[in-house]
Amino acid sequence: MQDAVEAALTAMAGEPIHTICAGRTDRGVHALEQVVHFDTRADRPDSAWVRGVNTALPAQVAVLWSRRVDEQFSARYSATSRTYRYSLINRPVRPALHAGRFGWFPLPLDLARMREAAALLTGEHDFSAFRASECQARTPVRTLHSFDVVRQGEQIDFVLRANAFLHHMVRNLVGTLVYVGKGKHPPGWVREVLASKDRSRAAPTFAAEGLYLEKVQYDASWNLPQRALQ
């Protein structure tokens, strides 16, 4: 959707606009909140960068707010953390109404075992075992601040907050916890996979449909609209 946003901004600005995003998302992944910044010589009120740009965007994309920021601000590098949510339907029958919006796993999953495994992955680690081969990050070291697994009926949510994420890191972690939840491996196995730094030791990459970039956090000094960050 970055192309669509840049095209709409270009139309509003009357000059080519290139955006920097807080986080990249693969095809099929959703964003409940994405933050972008761009430079322009065009002088427009904030309302024009919202309502005006929205008129040129497809129905599934909407600008929520606009704010002028200091030139030192970077949507990507100024972010202090990012939160992703993977929503999974856990039942024998595949989802219909939520097709394309949720992941699905048909076998029973043990919530307690997955929570135990998730706790072993928090902290600063080399996450090479959960990194896509095409990942271009300069370092595989990331700090996973929290990894919560919550169940409500047939829906299981995996909620991860980190300073940054590697390519496919969330989907690989979710797939690995599903292996634990279905009883293929004990919870402690994830620690062995993490220490191995070997991608082949972890589970296959889970489907993209259930993944959402949920929140991007910045220091309060940037004075970004709190409504969008809650």
C-alpha positions as a LaTeX table, in Angstrom:
\begin{tabular}{lrrr}
\hline
Residue & $x$ (\AA) & $y$ (\AA) & $z$ (\AA) \\
\hline
Met1 & 0.00 & 0.00 & 0.00 \\
Gln2 & 3.03 & 2.30 & 0.18 \\
Asp3 & 2.70 & 2.97 & $-3.55$ \\
Ala4 & $-0.93$ & 4.03 & $-3.11$ \\
Val5 & $-0.06$ & 6.36 & $-0.23$ \\
Glu6 & 2.81 & 7.94 & $-2.14$ \\
Ala7 & 0.62 & 8.47 & $-5.21$ \\
Ala8 & $-2.07$ & 10.18 & $-3.12$ \\
Leu9 & 0.49 & 12.37 & $-1.34$ \\
Thr10 & 2.10 & 13.27 & $-4.66$ \\
Ala11 & $-1.26$ & 14.39 & $-6.02$ \\
Met12 & $-1.85$ & 16.56 & $-2.96$ \\
Ala13 & 1.66 & 18.04 & $-2.88$ \\
Gly14 & 2.02 & 18.61 & $-6.62$ \\
Glu15 & 5.50 & 17.11 & $-6.49$ \\
Pro16 & 6.91 & 13.58 & $-6.13$ \\
Ile17 & 6.64 & 12.29 & $-2.56$ \\
His18 & 8.65 & 9.41 & $-1.14$ \\
Thr19 & 7.72 & 8.03 & 2.28 \\
Ile20 & 9.68 & 6.36 & 5.08 \\
Cys21 & 7.60 & 3.81 & 7.01 \\
Ala22 & 7.90 & 2.76 & 10.64 \\
Gly23 & 7.82 & $-0.89$ & 9.62 \\
Arg24 & 7.57 & $-3.01$ & 6.51 \\
Thr25 & 4.79 & $-5.53$ & 6.01 \\
Asp26 & 4.73 & $-8.48$ & 3.62 \\
Arg27 & 1.98 & $-9.11$ & 1.10 \\
Gly28 & $-1.07$ & $-10.36$ & 2.97 \\
Val29 & $-0.06$ & $-8.70$ & 6.26 \\
His30 & $-2.28$ & $-5.96$ & 7.70 \\
Ala31 & $-1.56$ & $-2.73$ & 9.56 \\
Leu32 & $-3.91$ & $-1.30$ & 12.17 \\
Glu33 & $-1.42$ & 1.52 & 12.61 \\
Gln34 & 1.44 & 2.56 & 10.38 \\
Val35 & 3.46 & 5.75 & 10.74 \\
Val36 & 5.18 & 7.37 & 7.77 \\
His37 & 7.11 & 10.57 & 7.26 \\
Phe38 & 7.98 & 12.50 & 4.13 \\
Asp39 & 9.64 & 15.74 & 3.07 \\
Thr40 & 7.86 & 18.27 & 0.88 \\
Arg41 & 8.03 & 21.90 & $-0.15$ \\
Ala42 & 4.23 & 22.03 & $-0.39$ \\
Asp43 & 2.49 & 24.10 & 2.29 \\
Arg44 & $-0.81$ & 22.43 & 3.15 \\
Pro45 & $-2.88$ & 22.40 & 6.36 \\
Asp46 & $-2.89$ & 19.16 & 8.33 \\
Ser47 & $-6.53$ & 18.63 & 7.35 \\
Ala48 & $-5.54$ & 18.49 & 3.68 \\
Trp49 & $-2.95$ & 15.79 & 4.35 \\
Val50 & $-5.76$ & 13.78 & 5.99 \\
Arg51 & $-9.09$ & 14.37 & 4.26 \\
Gly52 & $-7.62$ & 15.41 & 0.94 \\
Val53 & $-5.24$ & 12.48 & 0.70 \\
Asn54 & $-7.95$ & 10.04 & 1.78 \\
Thr55 & $-10.05$ & 10.96 & $-1.26$ \\
Ala56 & $-7.29$ & 9.54 & $-3.46$ \\
Leu57 & $-6.68$ & 6.34 & $-1.46$ \\
Pro58 & $-8.30$ & 2.93 & $-1.95$ \\
Ala59 & $-11.07$ & 2.02 & 0.50 \\
Gln60 & $-8.86$ & $-0.26$ & 2.64 \\
Val61 & $-6.34$ & 2.52 & 3.43 \\
Ala62 & $-7.00$ & 5.68 & 5.45 \\
Val63 & $-4.85$ & 8.49 & 6.88 \\
Leu64 & $-5.84$ & 9.07 & 10.52 \\
Trp65 & $-3.79$ & 12.15 & 11.38 \\
Ser66 & $-1.03$ & 14.47 & 10.18 \\
Arg67 & 1.52 & 16.44 & 12.15 \\
Arg68 & 4.49 & 18.62 & 11.17 \\
Val69 & 7.65 & 17.33 & 12.84 \\
Asp70 & 11.25 & 18.37 & 13.27 \\
Glu71 & 13.54 & 17.35 & 10.42 \\
Gln72 & 15.38 & 15.07 & 12.84 \\
Phe73 & 12.32 & 12.84 & 13.17 \\
Ser74 & 12.30 & 9.49 & 11.39 \\
Ala75 & 9.23 & 7.26 & 11.31 \\
Arg76 & 11.59 & 4.29 & 11.25 \\
Tyr77 & 14.56 & 5.21 & 13.42 \\
Ser78 & 12.77 & 7.36 & 16.01 \\
Ala79 & 10.39 & 4.55 & 16.94 \\
Thr80 & 11.12 & 3.05 & 20.36 \\
Ser81 & 9.09 & $-0.12$ & 19.86 \\
Arg82 & 6.65 & $-1.88$ & 17.56 \\
Thr83 & 3.81 & $-4.22$ & 18.46 \\
Tyr84 & 2.55 & $-7.00$ & 16.23 \\
Arg85 & $-0.51$ & $-9.18$ & 16.80 \\
Tyr86 & $-1.10$ & $-12.54$ & 15.17 \\
Ser87 & $-4.74$ & $-13.62$ & 15.38 \\
Leu88 & $-5.39$ & $-17.32$ & 14.94 \\
Ile89 & $-8.63$ & $-19.30$ & 14.70 \\
Asn90 & $-8.11$ & $-22.64$ & 16.47 \\
Arg91 & $-10.83$ & $-25.12$ & 15.54 \\
Pro92 & $-11.25$ & $-28.08$ & 13.17 \\
Val93 & $-13.19$ & $-26.07$ & 10.56 \\
Arg94 & $-11.47$ & $-23.28$ & 8.62 \\
Pro95 & $-12.79$ & $-19.70$ & 9.03 \\
Ala96 & $-15.11$ & $-18.36$ & 6.35 \\
Leu97 & $-16.23$ & $-14.87$ & 7.37 \\
His98 & $-12.71$ & $-14.11$ & 8.62 \\
Ala99 & $-10.90$ & $-15.64$ & 5.66 \\
Gly100 & $-7.88$ & $-13.51$ & 4.78 \\
Arg101 & $-7.99$ & $-11.78$ & 8.17 \\
Phe102 & $-7.08$ & $-14.62$ & 10.56 \\
Gly103 & $-4.67$ & $-17.50$ & 10.58 \\
Trp104 & $-6.06$ & $-20.99$ & 11.15 \\
Phe105 & $-4.89$ & $-24.16$ & 12.84 \\
Pro106 & $-7.22$ & $-27.19$ & 13.08 \\
Leu107 & $-5.62$ & $-29.22$ & 15.91 \\
Pro108 & $-6.03$ & $-28.44$ & 19.64 \\
Leu109 & $-3.36$ & $-26.10$ & 21.06 \\
Asp110 & $-2.18$ & $-26.07$ & 24.68 \\
Leu111 & $-2.21$ & $-22.45$ & 25.83 \\
Ala112 & $-0.12$ & $-23.04$ & 28.96 \\
Arg113 & 2.67 & $-24.73$ & 26.99 \\
Met114 & 2.78 & $-21.91$ & 24.45 \\
Arg115 & 2.90 & $-19.27$ & 27.18 \\
Glu116 & 5.78 & $-21.09$ & 28.84 \\
Ala117 & 7.67 & $-21.21$ & 25.56 \\
Ala118 & 6.96 & $-17.54$ & 24.79 \\
Ala119 & 8.46 & $-16.48$ & 28.14 \\
Leu120 & 11.76 & $-18.15$ & 27.16 \\
Leu121 & 12.04 & $-15.92$ & 24.10 \\
Thr122 & 11.74 & $-12.50$ & 25.74 \\
Gly123 & 14.80 & $-10.31$ & 26.26 \\
Glu124 & 17.73 & $-9.41$ & 24.02 \\
His125 & 18.77 & $-12.30$ & 21.77 \\
Asp126 & 20.24 & $-13.21$ & 18.43 \\
Phe127 & 17.08 & $-14.23$ & 16.55 \\
Ser128 & 18.85 & $-15.73$ & 13.52 \\
Ala129 & 16.84 & $-18.96$ & 13.93 \\
Phe130 & 13.65 & $-16.97$ & 13.27 \\
Arg131 & 14.99 & $-14.78$ & 10.47 \\
Ala132 & 14.09 & $-15.12$ & 6.77 \\
Ser133 & 16.99 & $-15.95$ & 4.47 \\
Glu134 & 16.31 & $-12.76$ & 2.49 \\
Cys135 & 16.34 & $-10.54$ & 5.60 \\
Gln136 & 18.54 & $-7.48$ & 5.02 \\
Ala137 & 18.87 & $-6.30$ & 8.64 \\
Arg138 & 22.44 & $-5.49$ & 9.60 \\
Thr139 & 22.19 & $-7.43$ & 12.84 \\
Pro140 & 19.95 & $-10.32$ & 13.99 \\
Val141 & 19.99 & $-9.06$ & 17.59 \\
Arg142 & 16.63 & $-7.77$ & 18.78 \\
Thr143 & 15.04 & $-7.07$ & 22.16 \\
Leu144 & 11.67 & $-8.77$ & 22.55 \\
His145 & 10.05 & $-6.79$ & 25.37 \\
Ser146 & 6.96 & $-8.97$ & 25.71 \\
Phe147 & 5.36 & $-12.00$ & 24.11 \\
Asp148 & 1.79 & $-12.64$ & 25.29 \\
Val149 & $-0.48$ & $-15.50$ & 24.24 \\
Val150 & $-4.18$ & $-14.90$ & 24.94 \\
Arg151 & $-7.17$ & $-17.10$ & 24.18 \\
Gln152 & $-10.81$ & $-16.05$ & 23.87 \\
Gly153 & $-13.02$ & $-18.86$ & 22.70 \\
Glu154 & $-11.74$ & $-20.16$ & 19.37 \\
Gln155 & $-9.40$ & $-17.19$ & 18.86 \\
Ile156 & $-5.78$ & $-17.16$ & 20.04 \\
Asp157 & $-3.81$ & $-13.91$ & 19.85 \\
Phe158 & $-0.02$ & $-13.80$ & 19.91 \\
Val159 & 1.04 & $-10.25$ & 20.85 \\
Leu160 & 4.72 & $-9.31$ & 20.52 \\
Arg161 & 6.41 & $-6.00$ & 21.35 \\
Ala162 & 10.06 & $-5.41$ & 20.44 \\
Asn163 & 12.43 & $-2.61$ & 19.60 \\
Ala164 & 12.37 & $-3.92$ & 16.02 \\
Phe165 & 11.65 & $-7.14$ & 14.14 \\
Leu166 & 13.51 & $-9.19$ & 11.55 \\
His167 & 11.95 & $-10.27$ & 8.26 \\
His168 & 9.34 & $-13.01$ & 8.98 \\
Met169 & 10.40 & $-13.02$ & 12.66 \\
Val170 & 6.86 & $-12.85$ & 14.06 \\
Arg171 & 5.45 & $-15.49$ & 11.72 \\
Asn172 & 8.38 & $-17.81$ & 12.46 \\
Leu173 & 7.96 & $-17.37$ & 16.21 \\
Val174 & 4.23 & $-18.04$ & 15.99 \\
Gly175 & 4.82 & $-21.17$ & 13.93 \\
Thr176 & 7.34 & $-22.39$ & 16.48 \\
Leu177 & 4.91 & $-21.85$ & 19.37 \\
Val178 & 2.22 & $-23.72$ & 17.45 \\
Tyr179 & 4.63 & $-26.68$ & 17.25 \\
Val180 & 4.88 & $-26.52$ & 21.05 \\
Gly181 & 1.14 & $-26.05$ & 21.50 \\
Lys182 & 0.22 & $-29.09$ & 19.45 \\
Gly183 & 2.68 & $-31.25$ & 21.41 \\
Lys184 & 5.38 & $-31.76$ & 18.79 \\
His185 & 8.04 & $-30.33$ & 21.12 \\
Pro186 & 8.25 & $-29.34$ & 24.82 \\
Pro187 & 8.37 & $-25.61$ & 25.71 \\
Gly188 & 12.12 & $-25.75$ & 26.43 \\
Trp189 & 12.77 & $-26.70$ & 22.81 \\
Val190 & 12.39 & $-23.06$ & 21.75 \\
Arg191 & 15.42 & $-22.15$ & 23.84 \\
Glu192 & 17.47 & $-24.76$ & 21.96 \\
Val193 & 16.26 & $-23.39$ & 18.63 \\
Leu194 & 17.09 & $-19.83$ & 19.68 \\
Ala195 & 20.60 & $-20.82$ & 20.80 \\
Ser196 & 21.27 & $-22.73$ & 17.58 \\
Lys197 & 20.87 & $-19.60$ & 15.40 \\
Asp198 & 19.83 & $-22.09$ & 12.71 \\
Arg199 & 16.67 & $-21.23$ & 10.76 \\
Ser200 & 16.18 & $-24.87$ & 9.75 \\
Arg201 & 15.66 & $-25.84$ & 13.40 \\
Ala202 & 12.52 & $-23.68$ & 13.82 \\
Ala203 & 9.04 & $-24.31$ & 12.46 \\
Pro204 & 7.98 & $-23.26$ & 8.95 \\
Thr205 & 6.88 & $-19.67$ & 8.44 \\
Phe206 & 3.23 & $-19.28$ & 9.42 \\
Ala207 & 0.66 & $-17.81$ & 7.00 \\
Ala208 & 0.59 & $-14.02$ & 6.60 \\
Glu209 & $-3.18$ & $-13.50$ & 6.84 \\
Gly210 & $-3.41$ & $-13.29$ & 10.63 \\
Leu211 & $-0.57$ & $-10.81$ & 11.17 \\
Tyr212 & $-1.18$ & $-7.17$ & 12.08 \\
Leu213 & 1.20 & $-4.30$ & 12.75 \\
Glu214 & $-0.78$ & $-3.00$ & 15.70 \\
Lys215 & 1.16 & $-0.16$ & 17.25 \\
Val216 & 4.28 & 1.97 & 16.81 \\
Gln217 & 5.57 & 3.80 & 19.86 \\
Tyr218 & 7.61 & 7.01 & 20.01 \\
Asp219 & 9.01 & 9.15 & 22.77 \\
Ala220 & 6.47 & 11.67 & 24.07 \\
Ser221 & 8.84 & 14.51 & 23.14 \\
Trp222 & 7.77 & 14.15 & 19.49 \\
Asn223 & 4.24 & 15.16 & 20.55 \\
Leu224 & 2.48 & 12.78 & 18.18 \\
Pro225 & $-1.30$ & 12.41 & 18.53 \\
Gln226 & $-1.94$ & 10.10 & 21.47 \\
Arg227 & $-5.28$ & 8.96 & 20.12 \\
Ala228 & $-3.54$ & 7.15 & 17.28 \\
Leu229 & $-0.96$ & 5.58 & 19.60 \\
Gln230 & $-3.43$ & 4.11 & 22.09 \\
\hline
\end{tabular}
